Amino acid sequence: MVDTNSSSPTSSDPRDYRNTVGKIEVPNTKMSMRDVDVFYGDKQAVFGVDLDIAKNEVIAMIGPSGCGKSTFLRCMNRMNDTIEGCVVSGSLKLDDQDIYDPKLDVVPLRARVGMVFQKPNPFPKSIYDNVAYGPQIHGLASSKVELDEIVENSLKKAGLWNEAKDRLDQPGTGLSGGQQQRLCIARTIAVSPEVILMDEPCSALDPIATARIEELIDELSANFTIAIVTHSMQQAARVSHRTAYFHLGYLVEIGATDDIFTNPRHRLTEDYITGRFG
Amino acid sequence: MSRSTIDIVNRNLAKRYAKEKRFRLFGLASILAGLTALCFLLVTIVSNGWGAFTQSYVQLTLDLDPETLLITNPLDDDQWSYANYTGVIKQSLRERFPDIKSRKDKKRLYQIISPGAGYQLNLLMQDRSLLGQTVTIWLPADDDVDSVIKGHIDRHRPENERRVSDKTLSLIDELVNSGELQRKFNNVFFTAGDSSEPEQAGIKGAMLGSFFTLIVALLLSFPIGIAAAIYLEEFAPKNKWTDFIEVNINNLAAVPSIVFGLLGLAVFLNWFGLPRSVPLVGGIVLTLMTLPTIIISSRVALKSVPPSIREAALGLGASKMQTIFDHVLPLALPGMLTGGIIGMAQALGETAPLLMIGMVAFIVDIPGSFTDPATVLPVQIFLWSDSPERAFVERTSGAIMVLLMFLILMNSIAVLLRKRFERRW
């Protein structure tokens, strides 16, 4: 894409970051984004990003603060719709379905593309109600028994069942931070989405809780496609199959996680993962 | 010469602490000033108004003789209505004090009993089997007698400088000594409407008027206010128009309430032709007045719901409506209810706009519906405070006490609701 108002200080930098290094296309594509620009009012946050996400892969998005990775993530289930003045252009597809088709209803889209947020945000309701809410509004359970089953399975998949089974009627807000985040994951998978977007899911958690969530992500990748934004490069290295490096709104490099961390091809990626800036 | 940082810090420390101490003292002083004023107010009202809850009654033995009552044909309803009830009372008084012969003294004797006592006897005689019998009942004493009993009239002043003559005083003393004049709980105060005679005046009419008016205000302002707040906060696009509306709502909250009364007079009475002095119109006017308060507090309550809760619901695929009604509203409701109840309490204490729509009239009948002429508690207080009789002074304060009780009750409910439904996350 052509950038006309390039006045950032690095524009004179010989290291060009406007063209993505690495292979964008993947076999077995689940989501496909082409030439995505995102504007907040007059300010452009994401510049012409092309990216494919394969079925059942875990893709990590890393980069310094303000590089547009969270913004890009939130485009994938149109959570940016809630932000005043946010405009998205380009093509975003989920199984050939255009996500930004004006005729598309976001309700079923978000049932297919779930999201876990940075700060654990359980509803101030019981643990059971937290998990049951999604299936209830979408009418996924035809009976109480079925609903109980969904809740139990979701909590089991989120690794929270043993801790929560005796206190399902207690408020979800009474759990610890790590448990709350697992509850949020259970709530998300209760509606059986195809893709789960995770926006720095561990940034508010301690290392032990983080390790549990990382394990969980690994287990979930058998059934779900997961896109995770993270500030921790170790986390990206541990959980993801592919890694995308963002810089100032551009996708700089994309590739298999092992390659990115052992053999980065772009100078900026190398600088970032070796801790020279970020 | 080098001075370490800690020296400089230490040198200023005393000054900093003194500043803090001064500020605390100012705060404490202002709280104390406020509390003193409040205590003074409450003590004045209670000490003035306490007497309103008791009333002096005189025990009389009445001979309900058809002849004295001028009832010749008991089947004629008109005769019952216009029967000489006062005559029976006067006769009973004469029999109680057979020594009193002069016209002047007789007049004083009759004045011991409330001029409205005949009406009370009329009510009693709804039971027509009493005709021809002799009954012993307690009838309210005149307000001057009541004032003497309550010590509001100084006996030691010369006769021509007080409202009660020596003769009357001696009659009162005799009745008190024989136990036929006693202070009793003032039922009338809670069961009667307004009256020009203090001992016949009560606040029931005003209380019911307030009740009907508030019901109208509640039914209109709550749904409208909350719906407007939800629309403005959650659905309305943020543009020039909504900004304009917001500014105007904030302005309306500061408009003097009498202006709403004038509006009510011009629009509801003169244009729509609704009846004067009725709770229906009063409620509509108070709705206009409290709407801005309710909208503003409801919007604040909605705003204070953390965005993470909305994102969580939206992220699960809840529609906007579901997000608002399942998650945002339950969290905002305590704040909305508090705002609403405080708005209602404000409406309960409002006088000025109701004066403009005629709810200030002297209304004796107790209102039974939304379209019966009525007055409200604060207007009743205003009316009584204007009356010259000593007994109305204590009734004014008594009515204020009742009004304050209702206000405290409503505010306590607001606090309780907030405590009960408040959810933390």
Interface residues (C-beta under 8 A of the other chain):
Chain A: N77 M79 T82 E84 V106 V107 P108 L109 R110 A111 G114 M115 F117 K119 N121 P122 F123 P124 Y133 G134 I137 H138 T173 C184 R187 T188 V191
Chain B: K238 P306 S308 I309 R310 E311 A312 A313 L314 G315 L316 G317 A318 S319 Q322 D326 H327 L331 R423 R424 W425
